[in-house]
Amino acid sequence: MSAISIGQAVVLGAVEGVTEFLPVSSTGHLKIAEGLMGIPVGDRTVVGFSAVIQVGAIAAALAYFFKDIVRIVGAWFRGLRDREERYHHDYKFAWWVIYATIPIVVVGLAAKPLIEGPLASLWVVAGSLIIGSGVMWAADRMGRHKRGEDDTSLKDAMWVGCSQILALLFPGFSRSGATMSTALILGLERVAATRLSFFLGIPALTGAGIYELKDAVGSGAAVAPLAIGTVVSFAVAYASISWLLKFVAKHSFNSFVIYRILVGALLFGLLGTGVLS
């Protein structure tokens, strides 16, 4: 029997879709939602379900940035054949994404027992939410917000790519929050920082989703909740991406900072009172 009903699958799919790419930590929100609905957070079926519906959110990013991805991948293949094409920014950027993804893959495989063990604690998630908020607040003020997407370099990509490790080791820090903050510190304006976060996150998240999918599918979760949760995650994530890019074009990250602090404090409260464990 599935530990998750269809109604709960809809809720969790929506939570995953909203929070996967916003700098607020999808891990923390999913755990809180599961705990409040009485779902056994550590159950193998539940963990597998979360991994599967994440694929829906990743698919939304692939669909939203499909034209950009086709352009960049096309430039990369043309550059492999034609030396002249190698001077184009898209060709270089494709290699930068590849290089910048290597560190998180290496750390993810090497530190897997630690990541799935002591660092998976919800106390770590709560603390990381609040500490990450301070980093985001400082980055938004330190950044010069002058450099656009075409001004990015290999150094930018590597720094932003490596910052994903923070979210890997400290769930709750938020992959989006870490990458956007790093990009802002490097001087990128908010929209460029957000788009760079997406482009560098797509291969890492896709790889992680595929890696976990085999275990998730065999975890015993029922097909209907899995399918519905994934579809909801896709639809909500697509809308969330569109909203985020429009929001950061006109606003600072202050709203996310305040929200993260409140969620972190809420999680500490739920853990302290025994509602979550």
C-alpha positions as CSV (number, residue, x, y, z in Angstrom):
1,M,0.0,0.0,0.0
2,S,1.1,3.5,-0.7
3,A,1.9,5.8,2.2
4,I,0.6,8.7,0.2
5,S,-3.0,9.3,-1.0
6,I,-4.0,11.0,-4.2
7,G,-5.0,14.1,-2.3
8,Q,-1.7,14.3,-0.5
9,A,0.1,13.7,-3.8
10,V,-1.6,16.8,-5.2
11,V,-0.5,18.9,-2.2
12,L,3.1,17.6,-2.3
13,G,3.3,18.0,-6.0
14,A,2.3,21.6,-5.7
15,V,4.7,22.2,-2.8
16,E,7.6,20.7,-4.9
17,G,6.6,22.7,-7.9
18,V,6.5,26.0,-6.1
19,T,9.7,25.6,-4.1
20,E,12.1,23.6,-6.3
21,F,13.5,26.7,-8.1
22,L,12.6,29.5,-5.6
23,P,15.4,30.2,-3.2
24,V,13.5,28.8,-0.2
25,S,14.4,25.1,0.0
26,S,12.1,22.5,-1.5
27,T,13.5,19.9,1.0
28,G,12.4,21.8,4.0
29,H,8.9,22.6,2.6
30,L,8.3,19.0,1.6
31,K,9.3,17.7,5.0
32,I,7.1,20.2,6.8
33,A,4.1,19.4,4.5
34,E,4.6,15.7,5.0
35,G,4.8,16.0,8.8
36,L,1.7,18.2,9.0
37,M,-0.3,15.7,7.0
38,G,0.9,12.9,9.2
39,I,3.0,11.2,6.4
40,P,6.0,9.2,7.8
41,V,8.8,11.5,6.6
42,G,11.5,8.8,6.7
43,D,9.5,6.1,5.1
44,R,11.2,4.6,2.0
45,T,8.1,5.0,-0.1
46,V,7.8,8.7,0.9
47,V,11.4,9.4,0.1
48,G,11.0,7.6,-3.3
49,F,7.8,9.7,-4.0
50,S,9.7,12.9,-3.4
51,A,12.5,11.9,-5.8
52,V,10.0,11.1,-8.5
53,I,7.9,14.3,-8.3
54,Q,11.2,16.3,-8.4
55,V,11.5,14.9,-12.0
56,G,8.3,16.8,-12.8
57,A,9.8,20.1,-11.7
58,I,13.0,19.4,-13.6
59,A,11.0,18.6,-16.8
60,A,9.3,22.0,-16.3
61,A,12.6,23.8,-16.4
62,L,13.6,21.8,-19.5
63,A,10.4,22.8,-21.2
64,Y,10.6,26.5,-20.1
65,F,14.1,26.9,-21.3
66,F,13.8,24.6,-24.3
67,K,14.7,27.2,-26.9
68,D,17.8,28.3,-24.9
69,I,18.9,24.7,-24.3
70,V,18.5,23.8,-28.0
71,R,20.5,27.0,-29.0
72,I,23.3,26.2,-26.5
73,V,23.5,22.5,-27.3
74,G,23.4,23.3,-31.0
75,A,26.3,25.7,-30.6
76,W,28.3,23.1,-28.7
77,F,27.9,20.5,-31.4
78,R,28.7,23.0,-34.2
79,G,31.8,24.1,-32.3
80,L,33.0,20.5,-32.1
81,R,33.0,20.4,-35.9
82,D,33.9,24.0,-36.8
83,R,36.7,25.9,-35.2
84,E,35.1,29.3,-36.1
85,E,32.0,28.4,-34.0
86,R,34.2,28.0,-30.9
87,Y,34.4,31.8,-30.5
88,H,30.7,32.1,-29.9
89,H,29.5,32.6,-26.3
90,D,27.0,29.8,-26.5
91,Y,29.7,27.2,-27.3
92,K,31.9,28.4,-24.5
93,F,28.9,28.5,-22.1
94,A,28.0,24.9,-22.9
95,W,31.5,23.8,-21.8
96,W,31.3,26.0,-18.7
97,V,28.1,24.2,-17.6
98,I,29.8,20.9,-18.1
99,Y,32.9,22.0,-16.1
100,A,30.8,23.6,-13.3
101,T,28.7,20.4,-12.9
102,I,31.7,18.2,-12.2
103,P,32.3,19.4,-8.6
104,I,28.8,18.7,-7.3
105,V,28.8,15.2,-9.0
106,V,32.1,14.3,-7.3
107,V,31.1,15.6,-3.9
108,G,27.6,14.1,-4.2
109,L,29.0,10.6,-4.8
110,A,31.9,10.9,-2.3
111,A,29.8,12.3,0.5
112,K,26.6,10.2,-0.1
113,P,26.7,8.4,3.3
114,L,27.1,11.7,5.1
115,I,24.4,13.4,3.0
116,E,21.9,10.7,3.6
117,G,22.9,10.3,7.2
118,P,23.6,13.0,9.8
119,L,23.2,15.9,7.4
120,A,19.7,14.8,6.5
121,S,18.5,16.0,9.9
122,L,15.6,18.5,9.9
123,W,17.6,20.4,12.5
124,V,20.2,21.0,9.8
125,V,17.5,22.0,7.4
126,A,16.1,24.6,9.8
127,G,19.5,26.0,10.7
128,S,20.5,26.2,7.0
129,L,17.3,28.0,6.1
130,I,18.1,30.8,8.5
131,I,21.9,31.0,7.8
132,G,21.2,30.9,4.1
133,S,18.9,33.8,4.5
134,G,21.8,35.9,6.0
135,V,23.9,35.0,3.0
136,M,21.2,36.0,0.5
137,W,20.6,39.3,2.3
138,A,24.3,40.1,2.3
139,A,24.8,39.0,-1.3
140,D,21.9,41.2,-2.5
141,R,23.6,44.2,-1.0
142,M,27.1,43.4,-1.9
143,G,26.3,42.8,-5.5
144,R,26.8,45.5,-8.1
145,H,24.0,44.2,-10.3
146,K,25.7,45.5,-13.4
147,R,26.7,42.4,-15.4
148,G,24.3,40.7,-17.8
149,E,24.1,37.1,-19.0
150,D,26.5,37.7,-21.9
151,D,29.1,39.0,-19.5
152,T,29.4,35.7,-17.7
153,S,32.8,33.9,-17.7
154,L,34.2,30.5,-16.9
155,K,35.1,31.8,-13.4
156,D,31.5,32.8,-12.8
157,A,30.2,29.5,-13.9
158,M,32.7,27.6,-11.7
159,W,32.0,29.6,-8.6
160,V,28.2,29.4,-9.0
161,G,28.5,25.6,-9.9
162,C,30.6,24.9,-6.8
163,S,28.1,26.8,-4.6
164,Q,25.5,24.1,-5.3
165,I,27.6,21.9,-2.9
166,L,26.4,24.1,0.0
167,A,22.8,23.0,-0.7
168,L,23.9,19.4,-1.2
169,L,25.7,19.2,2.2
170,F,23.3,21.4,4.1
171,P,19.7,20.8,2.9
172,G,17.7,23.9,3.6
173,F,20.4,26.2,2.4
174,S,18.6,25.9,-1.0
175,R,20.4,25.2,-4.3
176,S,18.8,28.2,-5.9
177,G,19.6,30.4,-2.9
178,A,23.2,29.4,-2.9
179,T,23.7,29.9,-6.7
180,M,21.8,33.1,-6.9
181,S,23.7,34.6,-4.0
182,T,27.1,33.6,-5.4
183,A,26.1,35.1,-8.8
184,L,25.1,38.4,-7.1
185,I,28.4,38.5,-5.2
186,L,30.2,38.1,-8.5
187,G,28.4,41.3,-9.8
188,L,25.6,39.8,-12.0
189,E,22.3,41.5,-12.1
190,R,19.3,39.6,-10.6
191,V,17.8,38.2,-13.8
192,A,21.2,37.1,-15.1
193,A,21.9,35.5,-11.7
194,T,18.6,33.7,-11.7
195,R,19.0,32.4,-15.3
196,L,22.5,31.2,-14.6
197,S,21.2,29.4,-11.5
198,F,18.7,27.6,-13.7
199,F,21.1,26.6,-16.4
200,L,23.7,25.3,-14.0
201,G,21.0,23.5,-12.0
202,I,19.3,21.7,-14.9
203,P,22.1,19.1,-15.5
204,A,22.8,18.5,-11.7
205,L,19.1,18.1,-10.9
206,T,18.4,16.0,-14.0
207,G,21.3,13.7,-13.1
208,A,20.2,13.4,-9.5
209,G,16.7,12.7,-10.6
210,I,17.7,9.9,-13.0
211,Y,20.1,8.5,-10.4
212,E,17.3,8.3,-7.7
213,L,14.5,7.3,-10.1
214,K,15.4,3.6,-10.1
215,D,15.2,3.3,-6.4
216,A,12.1,5.6,-6.2
217,V,10.1,3.5,-8.7
218,G,10.9,0.3,-6.8
219,S,10.0,1.8,-3.4
220,G,6.5,0.5,-3.4
221,A,4.6,3.8,-4.1
222,A,1.3,3.4,-5.9
223,V,1.3,4.5,-9.6
224,A,-1.6,6.9,-9.4
225,P,-0.3,9.2,-6.6
226,L,3.2,9.2,-8.3
227,A,1.7,10.2,-11.7
228,I,-0.6,12.8,-10.3
229,G,2.1,14.3,-8.0
230,T,4.6,14.5,-10.9
231,V,2.1,16.2,-13.3
232,V,1.1,18.7,-10.6
233,S,4.8,19.4,-9.9
234,F,5.5,20.0,-13.6
235,A,2.6,22.4,-14.0
236,V,3.2,24.4,-10.8
237,A,7.0,24.5,-11.4
238,Y,6.5,25.9,-14.9
239,A,4.3,28.7,-13.5
240,S,6.8,29.3,-10.7
241,I,9.7,29.7,-13.0
242,S,7.8,32.2,-15.1
243,W,6.8,34.2,-12.0
244,L,10.3,34.2,-10.5
245,L,12.0,35.7,-13.6
246,K,9.4,38.5,-13.7
247,F,9.7,39.1,-10.0
248,V,13.5,39.4,-9.7
249,A,13.5,41.8,-12.6
250,K,11.8,44.4,-10.4
251,H,12.4,43.3,-6.8
252,S,15.2,42.5,-4.4
253,F,15.5,39.1,-2.6
254,N,14.3,40.6,0.7
255,S,10.9,38.8,0.5
256,F,12.6,35.5,0.2
257,V,15.0,36.3,3.1
258,I,12.1,37.1,5.4
259,Y,10.1,34.1,4.3
260,R,13.1,31.7,4.8
261,I,13.7,33.0,8.4
262,L,10.0,32.5,9.2
263,V,10.0,29.0,7.8
264,G,13.2,28.1,9.6
265,A,11.8,29.4,12.9
266,L,8.6,27.4,12.2
267,L,10.6,24.2,11.6
268,F,12.6,24.7,14.8
269,G,9.2,25.1,16.6
270,L,7.8,22.0,15.0
271,L,10.9,20.0,15.9
272,G,11.1,21.4,19.4
273,T,7.4,20.5,20.2
274,G,7.7,17.0,18.7
275,V,5.3,17.6,15.8
276,L,8.2,16.7,13.5
277,S,11.1,14.4,14.4
